[in-house]
Amino acid sequence: MEPSAKTGHAFLITYDLIKDKDYKKLIDELKRWNCRSDLLSAWVLPASARTAGLTAQAVLERFGGFIDGDDGLVVVEIADYAVIPPRR
């Protein structure tokens, strides 16, 4: 099903935190935006009215403020996804 302009698109957000590995700031913000994580360092920002009109670049800029200068962050706009979560 193609997301409507009202609900927006979902985004996959992945990251590598290098030196300090301060996950708390980033994870707290991801949770505040109702993102879900089924794999380590991989989160999905679900389609919602909040994501309507957002681009991958806008999401990158939103969460980029929660990482350090030596860390990496990737944001991919997605229309659909499926997950087999690991057994922990």
N, C-alpha and C positions, 0 to 999 in steps of 0.2 A: 504494500500500500504506500503510495507516494504521500509524504507529509504535506499538509496544506500550509498556506502562508500563516494561518492562525496558530498552528501548533509548531511550526518551524521544523528544523532538522535536528537529528541527534549528532553528537560529536564524540569521537574516540580521542581520549587524552592520555598520552603516555609520557613518562619522564625518566631521566637518570639523574639522581642527585649524587654529586661526586664527593667533595671533601667533607663537609660538615654533616651531610645527610640529615638535615633538619626537615623531616617529613611532616611534622605536626602542622606548621603554617599552611602548607599546600593542601594536606588532607582535610584540615578543618574547613578550608574554603571550598574544596570539592564537595564535601558533605553539605555545606550550606547551600550549594547550588543543586542539591538532590542528585548528585552523581552516584553511580554505583560501581563497585569494583568486584569483579570476579577473579581477577588475576593480579598478582603483585605489579605495581607500577603501571597498571592499565585501568582506566576509568571510562565510563560512558556517561556523558551528559545527555539525558533523555530529551526527546522532542517535547516542547511545551510552549506555552505562550511566551515564556521568558526567552526562549531561543529563536523565536520568530524574527526574521530579518538579520540574524547574526551570521557572520562569515567565520571560517576557520581562523582567519587573521584576527578578528575581533576577540574570539575566545582565547587565542594564544596571548594576546595583549592583556586580557583580563587575568589570566592565571600566571602569566610571566612575572608578575610582581611578587610572586610567592616563592621564587627560586633564586639561588645565588648565581653570580656571573659565570661560574664554571659548570653549571648544571645544563641539562638539555631538556627540551619540552617539544612534543610533537602533537599537533591537533589535526584530525582528519574529519571532515564532514561525512556522515554516513546516512543512508536511507533505511537500512535494515541491518540487523545483526542477530547472531545466535551464539550461545555460549555452552561449552562443557566445562564447568568449573573443576579445578583440581580437587582431589580428596586430601584434606588436611587433617 
